């Protein structure tokens, strides 16, 4: 797989597994949806 940020073809991705946990210490907020640099963390991983 090639990272789409470097101009490669990201269409070779067959699947994506997100396993961030529930975030009990964060008041139950899903960690993947926490903001980082203005976007949810999950957007940085995709």
Gaussian input, Z-matrix of N, CA and C with variables (Angstrom, degrees):
# hf/3-21g

backbone

0 1
 N
 C     1     B1
 C     2     B2     1     A1
 N     3     B3     2     A2     1     D1
 C     4     B4     3     A3     2     D2
 C     5     B5     4     A4     3     D3
 N     6     B6     5     A5     4     D4
 C     7     B7     6     A6     5     D5
 C     8     B8     7     A7     6     D6
 N     9     B9     8     A8     7     D7
 C    10    B10     9     A9     8     D8
 C    11    B11    10    A10     9     D9
 N    12    B12    11    A11    10    D10
 C    13    B13    12    A12    11    D11
 C    14    B14    13    A13    12    D12
 N    15    B15    14    A14    13    D13
 C    16    B16    15    A15    14    D14
 C    17    B17    16    A16    15    D15
 N    18    B18    17    A17    16    D16
 C    19    B19    18    A18    17    D17
 C    20    B20    19    A19    18    D18
 N    21    B21    20    A20    19    D19
 C    22    B22    21    A21    20    D20
 C    23    B23    22    A22    21    D21
 N    24    B24    23    A23    22    D22
 C    25    B25    24    A24    23    D23
 C    26    B26    25    A25    24    D24
 N    27    B27    26    A26    25    D25
 C    28    B28    27    A27    26    D26
 C    29    B29    28    A28    27    D27
 N    30    B30    29    A29    28    D28
 C    31    B31    30    A30    29    D29
 C    32    B32    31    A31    30    D30
 N    33    B33    32    A32    31    D31
 C    34    B34    33    A33    32    D32
 C    35    B35    34    A34    33    D33
 N    36    B36    35    A35    34    D34
 C    37    B37    36    A36    35    D35
 C    38    B38    37    A37    36    D36
 N    39    B39    38    A38    37    D37
 C    40    B40    39    A39    38    D38
 C    41    B41    40    A40    39    D39
 N    42    B42    41    A41    40    D40
 C    43    B43    42    A42    41    D41
 C    44    B44    43    A43    42    D42
 N    45    B45    44    A44    43    D43
 C    46    B46    45    A45    44    D44
 C    47    B47    46    A46    45    D45
 N    48    B48    47    A47    46    D46
 C    49    B49    48    A48    47    D47
 C    50    B50    49    A49    48    D48
 N    51    B51    50    A50    49    D49
 C    52    B52    51    A51    50    D50
 C    53    B53    52    A52    51    D51
 N    54    B54    53    A53    52    D52
 C    55    B55    54    A54    53    D53
 C    56    B56    55    A55    54    D54
 N    57    B57    56    A56    55    D55
 C    58    B58    57    A57    56    D56
 C    59    B59    58    A58    57    D57
 N    60    B60    59    A59    58    D58
 C    61    B61    60    A60    59    D59
 C    62    B62    61    A61    60    D60
 N    63    B63    62    A62    61    D61
 C    64    B64    63    A63    62    D62
 C    65    B65    64    A64    63    D63
 N    66    B66    65    A65    64    D64
 C    67    B67    66    A66    65    D65
 C    68    B68    67    A67    66    D66
 N    69    B69    68    A68    67    D67
 C    70    B70    69    A69    68    D68
 C    71    B71    70    A70    69    D69
 N    72    B72    71    A71    70    D70
 C    73    B73    72    A72    71    D71
 C    74    B74    73    A73    72    D72
 N    75    B75    74    A74    73    D73
 C    76    B76    75    A75    74    D74
 C    77    B77    76    A76    75    D75
 N    78    B78    77    A77    76    D76
 C    79    B79    78    A78    77    D77
 C    80    B80    79    A79    78    D78
 N    81    B81    80    A80    79    D79
 C    82    B82    81    A81    80    D80
 C    83    B83    82    A82    81    D81
 N    84    B84    83    A83    82    D82
 C    85    B85    84    A84    83    D83
 C    86    B86    85    A85    84    D84
 N    87    B87    86    A86    85    D85
 C    88    B88    87    A87    86    D86
 C    89    B89    88    A88    87    D87
 N    90    B90    89    A89    88    D88
 C    91    B91    90    A90    89    D89
 C    92    B92    91    A91    90    D90
 N    93    B93    92    A92    91    D91
 C    94    B94    93    A93    92    D92
 C    95    B95    94    A94    93    D93
 N    96    B96    95    A95    94    D94
 C    97    B97    96    A96    95    D95
 C    98    B98    97    A97    96    D96
 N    99    B99    98    A98    97    D97
 C   100   B100    99    A99    98    D98
 C   101   B101   100   A100    99    D99
 N   102   B102   101   A101   100   D100
 C   103   B103   102   A102   101   D101
 C   104   B104   103   A103   102   D102
 N   105   B105   104   A104   103   D103
 C   106   B106   105   A105   104   D104
 C   107   B107   106   A106   105   D105
 N   108   B108   107   A107   106   D106
 C   109   B109   108   A108   107   D107
 C   110   B110   109   A109   108   D108
 N   111   B111   110   A110   109   D109
 C   112   B112   111   A111   110   D110
 C   113   B113   112   A112   111   D111
 N   114   B114   113   A113   112   D112
 C   115   B115   114   A114   113   D113
 C   116   B116   115   A115   114   D114
 N   117   B117   116   A116   115   D115
 C   118   B118   117   A117   116   D116
 C   119   B119   118   A118   117   D117
 N   120   B120   119   A119   118   D118
 C   121   B121   120   A120   119   D119
 C   122   B122   121   A121   120   D120
 N   123   B123   122   A122   121   D121
 C   124   B124   123   A123   122   D122
 C   125   B125   124   A124   123   D123
 N   126   B126   125   A125   124   D124
 C   127   B127   126   A126   125   D125
 C   128   B128   127   A127   126   D126
 N   129   B129   128   A128   127   D127
 C   130   B130   129   A129   128   D128
 C   131   B131   130   A130   129   D129
 N   132   B132   131   A131   130   D130
 C   133   B133   132   A132   131   D131
 C   134   B134   133   A133   132   D132
 N   135   B135   134   A134   133   D133
 C   136   B136   135   A135   134   D134
 C   137   B137   136   A136   135   D135

   B1=1.4474
   B2=1.5198
   B3=1.2798
   B4=1.4581
   B5=1.5133
   B6=1.3060
   B7=1.4643
   B8=1.5203
   B9=1.3274
   B10=1.4590
   B11=1.5239
   B12=1.3319
   B13=1.4643
   B14=1.5238
   B15=1.3327
   B16=1.4595
   B17=1.5308
   B18=1.3356
   B19=1.4503
   B20=1.5099
   B21=1.3387
   B22=1.4560
   B23=1.5141
   B24=1.3172
   B25=1.4612
   B26=1.5153
   B27=1.3282
   B28=1.4632
   B29=1.5223
   B30=1.3402
   B31=1.4591
   B32=1.5194
   B33=1.3187
   B34=1.4561
   B35=1.5255
   B36=1.3165
   B37=1.4599
   B38=1.5188
   B39=1.3335
   B40=1.4646
   B41=1.5200
   B42=1.3243
   B43=1.4569
   B44=1.5124
   B45=1.3150
   B46=1.4549
   B47=1.5103
   B48=1.3263
   B49=1.4579
   B50=1.5196
   B51=1.3209
   B52=1.4571
   B53=1.5181
   B54=1.3112
   B55=1.4567
   B56=1.5222
   B57=1.3119
   B58=1.4565
   B59=1.5183
   B60=1.2961
   B61=1.4627
   B62=1.5186
   B63=1.3075
   B64=1.4592
   B65=1.5085
   B66=1.2972
   B67=1.4569
   B68=1.5185
   B69=1.3284
   B70=1.4745
   B71=1.5194
   B72=1.3197
   B73=1.4732
   B74=1.5226
   B75=1.2998
   B76=1.4647
   B77=1.5187
   B78=1.3098
   B79=1.4572
   B80=1.5170
   B81=1.3321
   B82=1.4549
   B83=1.5134
   B84=1.3246
   B85=1.4689
   B86=1.5265
   B87=1.3285
   B88=1.4644
   B89=1.5284
   B90=1.3200
   B91=1.4663
   B92=1.5250
   B93=1.3188
   B94=1.4628
   B95=1.5249
   B96=1.3346
   B97=1.4659
   B98=1.5201
   B99=1.3320
   B100=1.4614
   B101=1.5268
   B102=1.3210
   B103=1.4662
   B104=1.5292
   B105=1.3165
   B106=1.4608
   B107=1.5287
   B108=1.3220
   B109=1.4694
   B110=1.5251
   B111=1.3375
   B112=1.4539
   B113=1.5184
   B114=1.3324
   B115=1.4715
   B116=1.5212
   B117=1.3331
   B118=1.4671
   B119=1.5335
   B120=1.3297
   B121=1.4630
   B122=1.5224
   B123=1.3182
   B124=1.4605
   B125=1.5286
   B126=1.3111
   B127=1.4663
   B128=1.5227
   B129=1.3171
   B130=1.4651
   B131=1.5211
   B132=1.3255
   B133=1.4611
   B134=1.5214
   B135=1.3193
   B136=1.4748
   B137=1.5047
   A1=108.47
   A2=115.86
   A3=122.12
   A4=109.07
   A5=116.31
   A6=121.40
   A7=109.46
   A8=116.97
   A9=120.89
   A10=112.57
   A11=118.08
   A12=120.87
   A13=111.72
   A14=117.16
   A15=118.58
   A16=111.59
   A17=116.17
   A18=120.05
   A19=113.81
   A20=118.55
   A21=121.91
   A22=112.24
   A23=115.40
   A24=122.26
   A25=109.71
   A26=116.94
   A27=121.70
   A28=111.76
   A29=118.85
   A30=120.88
   A31=112.09
   A32=119.18
   A33=122.41
   A34=112.38
   A35=118.70
   A36=122.34
   A37=108.93
   A38=116.37
   A39=120.87
   A40=111.89
   A41=117.66
   A42=120.60
   A43=110.62
   A44=114.88
   A45=121.16
   A46=108.33
   A47=116.81
   A48=121.78
   A49=108.59
   A50=116.33
   A51=121.50
   A52=108.50
   A53=116.51
   A54=121.20
   A55=108.55
   A56=116.32
   A57=120.72
   A58=113.61
   A59=119.24
   A60=121.47
   A61=112.30
   A62=114.83
   A63=121.00
   A64=115.46
   A65=119.31
   A66=122.05
   A67=114.02
   A68=117.39
   A69=120.22
   A70=112.11
   A71=117.43
   A72=120.17
   A73=111.94
   A74=116.67
   A75=121.46
   A76=111.33
   A77=117.02
   A78=120.70
   A79=113.44
   A80=117.16
   A81=121.18
   A82=114.93
   A83=117.34
   A84=120.35
   A85=109.46
   A86=118.62
   A87=121.04
   A88=111.02
   A89=116.81
   A90=120.85
   A91=112.04
   A92=117.18
   A93=120.60
   A94=112.54
   A95=116.95
   A96=119.97
   A97=113.13
   A98=117.92
   A99=120.60
   A100=110.01
   A101=117.33
   A102=119.40
   A103=112.39
   A104=115.40
   A105=123.21
   A106=106.70
   A107=116.19
   A108=121.96
   A109=111.80
   A110=115.19
   A111=120.01
   A112=116.08
   A113=117.61
   A114=121.28
   A115=109.16
   A116=118.49
   A117=120.24
   A118=110.31
   A119=116.93
   A120=121.38
   A121=112.28
   A122=116.85
   A123=120.31
   A124=111.85
   A125=118.28
   A126=120.28
   A127=111.70
   A128=117.69
   A129=120.56
   A130=110.95
   A131=116.83
   A132=121.11
   A133=112.59
   A134=116.47
   A135=119.38
   A136=110.84
   D1=141.19
   D2=177.91
   D3=-112.29
   D4=136.29
   D5=179.50
   D6=-66.67
   D7=129.14
   D8=-178.11
   D9=-66.52
   D10=-17.51
   D11=-179.60
   D12=-70.89
   D13=-21.37
   D14=-178.62
   D15=-99.55
   D16=14.24
   D17=176.97
   D18=87.61
   D19=2.68
   D20=-179.88
   D21=-77.42
   D22=178.86
   D23=-178.90
   D24=-92.24
   D25=106.81
   D26=-179.96
   D27=-84.84
   D28=0.58
   D29=-178.72
   D30=-70.99
   D31=-7.85
   D32=179.67
   D33=-78.76
   D34=-1.79
   D35=179.65
   D36=-72.18
   D37=122.88
   D38=-179.31
   D39=-90.82
   D40=-29.28
   D41=-178.61
   D42=-167.83
   D43=167.75
   D44=-178.89
   D45=-141.80
   D46=129.02
   D47=179.86
   D48=-115.19
   D49=118.39
   D50=177.15
   D51=-103.23
   D52=125.22
   D53=179.63
   D54=-138.30
   D55=73.66
   D56=-174.45
   D57=-95.51
   D58=-18.99
   D59=-178.86
   D60=89.49
   D61=171.45
   D62=-174.09
   D63=-86.69
   D64=-24.00
   D65=178.73
   D66=73.80
   D67=54.96
   D68=179.71
   D69=-58.33
   D70=-38.68
   D71=179.50
   D72=-70.86
   D73=-13.28
   D74=179.56
   D75=-100.05
   D76=17.64
   D77=179.17
   D78=78.05
   D79=23.79
   D80=178.61
   D81=85.59
   D82=2.01
   D83=179.45
   D84=-74.11
   D85=133.78
   D86=177.81
   D87=-62.47
   D88=128.54
   D89=-177.99
   D90=-60.34
   D91=-36.48
   D92=-177.69
   D93=-63.61
   D94=-20.23
   D95=-178.47
   D96=-98.60
   D97=-0.31
   D98=178.32
   D99=-67.45
   D100=141.82
   D101=-178.42
   D102=-74.04
   D103=141.96
   D104=174.52
   D105=-145.93
   D106=117.14
   D107=-177.74
   D108=54.78
   D109=39.68
   D110=174.19
   D111=84.10
   D112=0.71
   D113=179.63
   D114=-135.61
   D115=153.64
   D116=175.94
   D117=-61.79
   D118=147.18
   D119=-179.08
   D120=-52.81
   D121=-38.76
   D122=-177.53
   D123=-60.45
   D124=-31.65
   D125=178.60
   D126=-67.25
   D127=-29.33
   D128=178.56
   D129=-72.94
   D130=-26.13
   D131=-177.38
   D132=-85.07
   D133=-19.43
   D134=-175.15
   D135=-94.34

